[in-house]
Amino acid sequence: MILFDKPECPFCWKVRLTLTELGVDFELRNYLAPYQEDIWRPLTPNQTVPVLVTDDGVIYESDVILEYLEDLTAKLLPESIDERLKARLINKYSDTKIGAGLREVIFEKRDKPESEWDWQRINSGIHTFFSRLPFLEEKLDGQEYFTSQYSLPEAALTARFALAEAYGVEIPEQFPGLRDWFSRMKLRASFQQTAPW
Ligand SMILES: N[C@@H](CCC(=O)N[C@@H](CS)C(=O)NCC(=O)O)C(=O)O
């Protein structure tokens, strides 16, 4: 498989984490590397990465890629229907609700000198991010994983929290379950192998 990838993209990172956790061999190609855009752009009507090229076809939405990897391996989602549902819902929450606050922080800080940062935008993004953590703390409920195994929430939220941390936003102490969970995720080989820095 070939993954067209932007290292700091949270959607790409969750796919890299998942491929690595599942032990699937893949070749990583930076989406901006010489000549690569000419290859991946015509493959997707959405004009976004990740794009995964497989023997079964070209897949261009991260969540569709993850569902394909579940179809292929049957190792990514838990067995029970209620847990599969929980995994999918938290993955979606990560992409939408968690992503929304962090996007403001990252877009404001990225590629700009600190003197030009709009702190109102940054603080509002941090506030939104923090306001969305109680739901996750409750869903985790002090367990090792959000469901009975490493699944979609682990890949999706590891990428989001790590990007938050890289941009100066840590999980506050009032969320001990999430903090411990994230520390454990960072110790996994998949994290070391896929981090963009
Ligand atoms: N819904 C898409 C979102 C992917 C996305 O937004 N990717 C961004 C990077 S994070 C992208 O490729 N943007 C176009 C560009 O950077 O040229 C998915 O889940 O795959």
PDBQT file of the ligand as one rigid body, heavy atoms in Angstrom, charges set to zero:
ROOT
HETATM    1  N1  LIG A 201     -12.259  14.565   5.686  1.00  0.00    +0.000 N 
HETATM    2  C1  LIG A 201     -10.891  14.399   5.242  1.00  0.00    +0.000 C 
HETATM    3  C2  LIG A 201     -10.074  15.578   5.734  1.00  0.00    +0.000 C 
HETATM    4  C3  LIG A 201      -8.627  15.512   5.275  1.00  0.00    +0.000 C 
HETATM    5  C4  LIG A 201      -7.986  16.897   5.285  1.00  0.00    +0.000 C 
HETATM    6  O1  LIG A 201      -8.606  17.908   5.618  1.00  0.00    +0.000 OA
HETATM    7  N2  LIG A 201      -6.690  16.932   4.897  1.00  0.00    +0.000 N 
HETATM    8  C5  LIG A 201      -6.000  18.214   4.777  1.00  0.00    +0.000 C 
HETATM    9  C6  LIG A 201      -4.732  18.243   5.606  1.00  0.00    +0.000 C 
HETATM   10  S1  LIG A 201      -5.090  18.086   7.341  1.00  0.00    +0.000 SA
HETATM   11  C7  LIG A 201      -5.583  18.436   3.332  1.00  0.00    +0.000 C 
HETATM   12  O2  LIG A 201      -5.243  17.503   2.631  1.00  0.00    +0.000 OA
HETATM   13  N3  LIG A 201      -5.636  19.691   2.872  1.00  0.00    +0.000 N 
HETATM   14  C8  LIG A 201      -5.240  20.041   1.521  1.00  0.00    +0.000 C 
HETATM   15  C9  LIG A 201      -3.872  20.612   1.432  1.00  0.00    +0.000 C 
HETATM   16  O3  LIG A 201      -3.184  20.733   2.485  1.00  0.00    +0.000 OA
HETATM   17  O4  LIG A 201      -3.465  20.900   0.303  1.00  0.00    +0.000 OA
HETATM   18  C10 LIG A 201     -10.337  13.085   5.772  1.00  0.00    +0.000 C 
HETATM   19  O5  LIG A 201     -10.807  12.645   6.855  1.00  0.00    +0.000 OA
HETATM   20  O6  LIG A 201      -9.486  12.469   5.122  1.00  0.00    +0.000 OA
ENDROOT
TORSDOF 0
